[in-house]
Amino acid sequence: MRKIKLSKVILYSILIVYAVITVYPFLWATFASIKPYSEIVGGGLKLLPEQPTLDNFRYIFTQDPLFPKWVVNSIVIATIGTFLNVVFNSMCGYALARLRFPGRKPLLLIVMICIMVPAQILLIPNYLIMRQLGLLDTYSALIIPSAINFSYIFMMRQFFISFPREIEEAAEIDGLGRFMIFFRIVMPMARASVGTQAIFVFLAFWNDFMKPLLYVTSQDKYTLTLGLQSFQSQHATQWNYIMAAAVVTIAPIIVMYIVLNKYFMKGMKIGGDK
């Protein structure tokens, strides 16, 4: 019994130390964003600021002409991209789970094969297509190629397979058509899976660096991830501004996770039950 308790103490101690080592740089960057420059370069790894200030955030939003534009660009692209993914992935998953049409099984096989294709392979083909369509250096070049995701199509199909048919049959008796059943009955009851999907899709759009680097050339159309690199090169050693910009970059992700956390956890539970 003592050996078991001792092993647990050692295990938890190792995990706590690892957690501190992992979290400390993030906390340092967060607190550094409200420190004056002199305090950051003064040496040491002191966590809490002695003279906290919001001047760093005030500078990047009022003095830098492009940073607010980058924030807006990222919000627009991630929001539209997430909305399109949630709608299209869910509709496709529902069709594969419920509808009977010619070619359904081959289409499902194609979806499963496409899941195994690395996204990096599609960068150049997508670039050539966007160039032929004249969509380079636009929001569309970042949204359209990523408007669906095969992994989430398959995930939603698995959810809809287990969705009770009796509910849909009752809605049909009440006179609802297929589209009305999907949007008014099925989608609201799939909040857990939809919320989980929305979190990961939004994160993918928000954190994407390669596509903006490849498809976007105008600085005023940069996303926040690409703009942060440009911002860092312009403010080479002004770590107070760079830390503030980095915190702004990760803040929406944290907020979104907090807001949708209950759906995310419920979606994970549903997946585990299956």
C-alpha positions as CSV (number, residue, x, y, z in Angstrom):
1,M,0.0,0.0,0.0
2,R,2.8,2.4,0.9
3,K,4.6,1.5,-2.4
4,I,1.4,2.4,-4.3
5,K,1.0,5.7,-2.5
6,L,4.7,6.5,-3.0
7,S,4.5,5.8,-6.7
8,K,1.5,8.1,-7.0
9,V,3.3,10.9,-5.1
10,I,6.3,10.5,-7.4
11,L,4.1,10.5,-10.5
12,Y,2.1,13.5,-9.5
13,S,5.2,15.4,-8.5
14,I,6.7,14.8,-12.0
15,L,3.5,15.9,-13.6
16,I,3.3,19.1,-11.5
17,V,6.9,20.0,-12.3
18,Y,6.2,19.3,-16.0
19,A,3.0,21.4,-15.9
20,V,4.9,24.3,-14.3
21,I,7.7,24.1,-16.9
22,T,5.1,24.1,-19.7
23,V,2.9,26.8,-18.4
24,Y,5.6,29.2,-17.1
25,P,6.7,30.5,-20.5
26,F,3.1,31.2,-21.4
27,L,2.4,33.1,-18.2
28,W,5.7,35.0,-18.6
29,A,4.7,36.1,-22.1
30,T,1.3,37.1,-20.9
31,F,2.6,39.2,-18.0
32,A,5.4,40.6,-20.2
33,S,2.7,42.1,-22.4
34,I,1.8,44.5,-19.6
35,K,5.4,45.3,-18.6
36,P,7.3,48.4,-19.8
37,Y,10.3,47.7,-22.1
38,S,12.8,48.6,-19.5
39,E,11.4,46.0,-17.1
40,I,11.6,43.2,-19.7
41,V,15.2,43.8,-20.7
42,G,16.3,44.4,-17.1
43,G,17.2,40.8,-16.8
44,G,15.8,37.9,-14.8
45,L,12.6,35.8,-15.2
46,K,10.5,37.6,-12.7
47,L,6.9,36.8,-13.5
48,L,4.7,39.6,-12.1
49,P,5.2,43.2,-13.4
50,E,6.4,45.9,-11.0
51,Q,4.7,48.7,-13.0
52,P,1.9,47.1,-15.1
53,T,0.8,49.2,-18.1
54,L,-1.6,48.9,-21.1
55,D,0.6,51.1,-23.2
56,N,1.8,48.2,-25.2
57,F,-1.7,47.2,-26.3
58,R,-2.6,50.9,-26.9
59,Y,0.4,51.2,-29.2
60,I,-0.3,48.2,-31.4
61,F,-4.0,49.2,-31.8
62,T,-3.5,52.9,-32.3
63,Q,0.0,53.6,-33.5
64,D,0.6,50.6,-35.8
65,P,-1.6,51.2,-38.9
66,L,-1.8,47.5,-40.0
67,F,-2.2,45.5,-36.8
68,P,-5.9,46.2,-36.3
69,K,-6.5,45.4,-39.9
70,W,-4.8,42.0,-39.4
71,V,-7.0,41.3,-36.5
72,V,-10.1,42.0,-38.5
73,N,-8.9,39.9,-41.4
74,S,-8.3,36.9,-39.2
75,I,-11.7,37.3,-37.5
76,V,-13.5,37.6,-40.9
77,I,-11.7,34.6,-42.5
78,A,-12.0,32.3,-39.4
79,T,-15.6,33.2,-38.8
80,I,-16.8,32.7,-42.4
81,G,-14.6,29.6,-42.9
82,T,-15.9,28.0,-39.7
83,F,-19.5,28.8,-40.6
84,L,-19.1,27.2,-44.1
85,N,-17.4,24.2,-42.7
86,V,-20.0,23.6,-40.0
87,V,-22.8,23.8,-42.6
88,F,-21.2,21.9,-45.4
89,N,-19.5,19.2,-43.3
90,S,-22.7,18.6,-41.4
91,M,-24.9,18.5,-44.5
92,C,-22.5,16.1,-46.3
93,G,-22.2,13.9,-43.2
94,Y,-26.0,13.8,-42.8
95,A,-26.4,12.9,-46.5
96,L,-23.9,10.0,-46.2
97,A,-25.6,8.8,-43.0
98,R,-29.3,9.1,-44.0
99,L,-29.9,9.4,-47.7
100,R,-29.8,6.6,-50.2
101,F,-28.5,7.7,-53.6
102,P,-26.4,6.1,-56.4
103,G,-22.7,6.3,-55.6
104,R,-23.1,6.8,-51.9
105,K,-20.6,4.1,-50.9
106,P,-17.9,5.1,-53.4
107,L,-18.3,8.7,-52.2
108,L,-17.8,7.6,-48.6
109,L,-14.7,5.7,-49.7
110,I,-13.4,8.8,-51.4
111,V,-14.0,10.8,-48.3
112,M,-12.1,8.3,-46.2
113,I,-9.2,8.2,-48.7
114,C,-9.0,12.0,-48.7
115,I,-8.7,12.0,-44.9
116,M,-5.3,10.3,-45.3
117,V,-4.0,12.9,-47.8
118,P,-1.6,15.4,-46.1
119,A,-2.9,19.0,-46.5
120,Q,0.6,20.2,-47.6
121,I,0.3,18.2,-50.8
122,L,-2.7,20.3,-51.8
123,L,-1.1,23.7,-51.3
124,I,0.4,24.0,-54.8
125,P,-2.6,22.6,-56.7
126,N,-4.8,25.0,-54.8
127,Y,-2.5,27.9,-55.5
128,L,-2.6,27.1,-59.3
129,I,-6.4,26.9,-59.2
130,M,-6.8,30.1,-57.3
131,R,-4.4,31.8,-59.8
132,Q,-6.5,30.6,-62.7
133,L,-9.7,31.9,-61.0
134,G,-8.0,35.2,-60.3
135,L,-8.6,34.8,-56.5
136,L,-5.0,35.2,-55.3
137,D,-4.5,37.9,-52.7
138,T,-8.1,37.8,-51.6
139,Y,-10.0,36.3,-48.7
140,S,-11.6,33.8,-51.0
141,A,-8.2,32.1,-51.6
142,L,-8.0,31.3,-47.9
143,I,-11.6,30.4,-47.4
144,I,-12.7,28.4,-50.5
145,P,-10.1,25.6,-50.5
146,S,-10.8,25.0,-46.9
147,A,-14.6,25.3,-47.0
148,I,-15.0,21.6,-46.3
149,N,-13.0,19.1,-44.2
150,F,-13.2,15.4,-44.9
151,S,-12.3,14.5,-41.3
152,Y,-15.3,16.4,-40.0
153,I,-17.6,15.1,-42.7
154,F,-16.8,11.6,-41.5
155,M,-17.2,12.6,-37.8
156,M,-20.6,14.1,-38.5
157,R,-21.6,11.0,-40.5
158,Q,-20.8,8.9,-37.5
159,F,-22.9,11.1,-35.2
160,F,-25.9,11.1,-37.6
161,I,-25.8,7.3,-37.9
162,S,-26.6,7.0,-34.2
163,F,-29.2,9.9,-34.4
164,P,-32.7,8.5,-33.6
165,R,-34.8,8.1,-36.7
166,E,-38.0,8.3,-34.7
167,I,-37.4,12.1,-34.2
168,E,-37.1,12.7,-38.0
169,E,-40.1,10.5,-38.7
170,A,-42.2,12.5,-36.2
171,A,-41.1,15.7,-37.9
172,E,-42.1,14.3,-41.3
173,I,-45.5,13.5,-40.0
174,D,-45.8,17.1,-38.9
175,G,-45.1,18.1,-42.5
176,L,-41.5,19.2,-42.4
177,G,-39.3,18.6,-45.5
178,R,-35.8,17.2,-45.5
179,F,-34.1,20.6,-45.3
180,M,-36.4,21.8,-42.5
181,I,-35.8,18.6,-40.5
182,F,-32.1,19.0,-40.9
183,F,-31.9,22.7,-39.9
184,R,-34.7,22.9,-37.3
185,I,-34.5,19.4,-35.7
186,V,-31.2,17.6,-36.4
187,M,-28.7,20.5,-36.2
188,P,-29.9,21.9,-32.9
189,M,-29.7,18.4,-31.4
190,A,-26.2,18.0,-32.7
191,R,-24.8,21.0,-30.8
192,A,-22.1,18.9,-29.1
193,S,-20.6,17.6,-32.3
194,V,-21.1,20.9,-34.1
195,G,-19.5,22.8,-31.2
196,T,-16.5,20.4,-31.2
197,Q,-16.1,20.8,-34.9
198,A,-16.4,24.6,-34.7
199,I,-13.6,24.8,-32.2
200,F,-11.1,22.8,-34.2
201,V,-12.0,24.4,-37.5
202,F,-11.8,27.9,-36.1
203,L,-8.4,27.1,-34.6
204,A,-7.2,25.8,-37.9
205,F,-8.2,29.0,-39.7
206,W,-6.9,31.3,-37.0
207,N,-3.5,29.6,-36.6
208,D,-3.0,28.9,-40.3
209,F,0.3,30.4,-41.5
210,M,1.3,28.5,-44.7
211,K,-1.8,29.4,-46.8
212,P,-1.7,33.2,-46.1
213,L,2.1,33.1,-46.7
214,L,1.5,31.4,-50.1
215,Y,-1.7,33.0,-51.3
216,V,-1.6,36.6,-49.9
217,T,0.9,39.3,-50.9
218,S,-0.6,42.6,-49.8
219,Q,0.3,43.6,-46.3
220,D,-3.2,45.0,-45.6
221,K,-4.7,41.6,-46.3
222,Y,-2.4,39.6,-44.0
223,T,-3.9,37.4,-41.3
224,L,-2.8,37.8,-37.8
225,T,-0.3,34.9,-37.8
226,L,1.4,36.2,-41.0
227,G,1.2,39.8,-39.8
228,L,2.8,38.8,-36.5
229,Q,5.9,37.7,-38.3
230,S,6.0,41.1,-40.2
231,F,5.3,42.9,-36.9
232,Q,8.2,41.1,-35.2
233,S,10.6,42.0,-38.0
234,Q,9.6,45.7,-37.8
235,H,10.0,45.8,-34.0
236,A,13.0,43.5,-33.8
237,T,13.9,43.9,-30.1
238,Q,10.8,45.8,-28.7
239,W,9.7,42.7,-26.8
240,N,6.9,44.6,-25.0
241,Y,5.1,45.2,-28.2
242,I,5.8,41.8,-29.6
243,M,4.5,40.1,-26.4
244,A,1.3,42.2,-26.6
245,A,0.8,41.3,-30.2
246,A,1.3,37.6,-29.4
247,V,-1.2,37.8,-26.5
248,V,-3.8,39.3,-28.9
249,T,-3.2,36.5,-31.3
250,I,-4.0,33.7,-28.7
251,A,-6.7,35.6,-26.8
252,P,-9.6,34.7,-29.2
253,I,-8.7,31.0,-29.1
254,I,-8.9,31.0,-25.3
255,V,-12.2,32.9,-25.2
256,M,-13.7,30.5,-27.8
257,Y,-12.6,27.5,-25.9
258,I,-14.1,28.8,-22.7
259,V,-17.4,29.6,-24.4
260,L,-17.7,26.3,-26.2
261,N,-16.0,24.1,-23.6
262,K,-19.2,22.4,-22.5
263,Y,-20.0,21.4,-26.1
264,F,-16.5,20.2,-26.6
265,M,-16.5,18.0,-23.5
266,K,-19.9,16.7,-24.3
267,G,-18.7,15.9,-27.9
268,M,-15.7,14.1,-26.6
269,K,-18.0,12.1,-24.2
270,I,-20.2,11.1,-27.1
271,G,-17.2,9.9,-29.1
272,G,-16.0,7.9,-26.1
273,D,-19.4,6.3,-25.6
274,K,-19.4,5.1,-29.2
